[in-house]
Amino acid sequence: MSWYAAARRILVDPAEAEDCVQEALLAAWRHRHQLRDPAAVGSWVRVIVTRSALQRRAGRRSTVAISDEQADSQTLESVVLLRFEAAQAIALVEALPPRQRKAVLARLIDQTEYSALARSMSCSEATARSLVRHGLTRVRQQAPVGG
């Protein structure tokens, strides 16, 4: 899936998706020193695009909720809590070992089929499934209770 397609699936609006990809590419360029594996640059940028699109979508929703005359402090608190929980989840996924992280992100963000994931990771389909299952289990185990 292209970076634009990933942003478009989250944002729907074509112009907003284009802006998102452009901003993500600028962010990737500024943080290129953080790229550990140059061969994985496409996946790395896709993660940046996806995060950017999710942040845009969350910002758009929270702006509407907060500016609404009926919004109260609970609405603001729920928006802050959702953002905090999302940041925690991203940190937990990023802390996974590289192969598990790649498998989890490919399945959850790109919705890659296990057979395609296995081919891209040069492993069996059973191993790809195991990487995803163990990665998600690890994230769930490390997630704060109640989160």
C-alpha positions in Angstrom: 0.0 0.0 0.0 1.3 3.4 -0.9 1.9 6.1 1.8 -0.8 8.2 0.2 -3.3 5.3 0.3 -2.4 4.7 4.0 -3.1 8.3 4.8 -6.3 8.4 2.7 -7.7 5.3 4.5 -7.5 7.2 7.8 -8.3 10.7 6.7 -10.7 10.2 3.7 -10.1 13.7 2.4 -7.7 13.5 -0.6 -6.2 17.0 0.0 -5.7 16.3 3.7 -4.1 13.0 2.9 -1.6 14.7 0.5 -0.7 17.3 3.1 -0.2 14.6 5.7 2.2 12.6 3.4 4.1 15.8 2.6 4.5 16.6 6.3 5.4 13.1 7.1 8.1 13.0 4.5 9.6 16.2 5.9 9.5 14.7 9.4 11.2 11.5 8.0 13.9 13.6 6.4 14.5 15.6 9.7 14.7 12.3 11.6 16.5 10.2 9.1 19.3 9.6 11.6 16.9 7.5 13.5 16.4 5.0 10.7 18.2 1.8 11.8 17.8 -0.3 8.6 18.0 1.6 5.3 16.3 -1.3 3.6 13.2 -0.7 5.7 12.8 2.9 4.8 9.4 2.3 3.1 7.9 0.7 6.2 9.5 3.3 8.4 8.0 6.2 6.4 4.6 4.4 6.3 4.6 4.3 10.1 5.4 8.0 10.2 2.6 8.7 7.7 0.2 6.6 9.7 1.0 8.3 13.0 0.7 11.7 11.3 -2.7 10.8 9.8 -4.0 9.4 13.2 -2.8 12.6 15.0 -4.6 14.7 12.3 -7.8 12.7 12.7 -7.6 12.9 16.5 -6.9 16.6 16.4 -9.8 17.2 14.1 -12.2 15.3 16.3 -10.9 16.9 19.5 -11.2 20.4 18.1 -14.8 19.7 17.2 -15.6 18.3 20.6 -13.8 21.0 22.5 -15.2 23.9 20.5 -18.8 22.5 20.7 -20.9 24.6 23.1 -22.1 21.4 24.7 -18.6 20.3 25.5 -17.8 20.0 29.2 -14.7 19.1 31.1 -15.4 15.4 30.8 -15.2 15.7 27.0 -11.8 17.4 27.3 -10.7 14.8 29.8 -11.7 11.9 27.6 -9.9 13.4 24.6 -6.7 13.8 26.7 -7.1 10.3 28.0 -7.5 8.8 24.5 -4.4 10.7 23.3 -2.4 9.5 26.3 -3.5 5.9 25.8 -2.7 6.1 22.1 0.8 7.4 22.9 1.3 4.6 25.4 0.2 2.0 22.8 2.6 3.4 20.2 5.5 3.3 22.7 4.7 -0.3 23.6 4.7 -1.3 19.9 7.9 0.6 19.3 9.6 -1.3 22.2 9.0 -4.7 20.6 11.9 -6.6 19.1 12.4 -5.5 15.4 10.8 -8.6 13.8 7.8 -8.6 16.1 7.3 -4.8 15.6 7.5 -5.2 11.8 5.0 -8.1 11.9 2.6 -6.3 14.2 2.7 -3.0 12.3 2.3 -4.8 8.9 -0.8 -6.7 10.2 -2.5 -3.8 12.1 -1.6 -0.8 10.0 -1.1 -2.2 6.5 -3.5 -5.2 7.0 -1.0 -7.4 5.3 -2.1 -11.0 4.8 -0.1 -13.5 6.7 1.1 -15.2 3.5 2.5 -11.9 2.2 3.9 -11.0 5.6 5.7 -14.4 5.6 7.2 -13.7 2.1 8.4 -10.2 3.1 10.0 -11.5 6.2 11.5 -14.7 4.6 9.8 -17.0 7.1 6.9 -19.5 7.2 3.3 -18.3 7.5 3.2 -20.0 10.9 6.2 -18.0 12.0 4.6 -14.8 10.8 1.4 -15.6 12.8 3.5 -16.4 15.8 5.4 -13.1 15.6 2.2 -11.1 15.5 0.5 -13.2 18.3 3.6 -12.9 20.6 4.0 -9.2 19.8 0.4 -8.4 20.6 0.6 -10.5 23.7 3.7 -8.6 24.9 2.0 -5.3 24.2 -1.1 -6.4 26.2 1.0 -7.7 29.1 2.9 -4.4 29.3 -0.2 -2.2 28.9 -1.2 -0.4 32.1 -4.1 -2.2 34.0 -7.4 -0.7 32.9 -5.8 0.7 29.7 
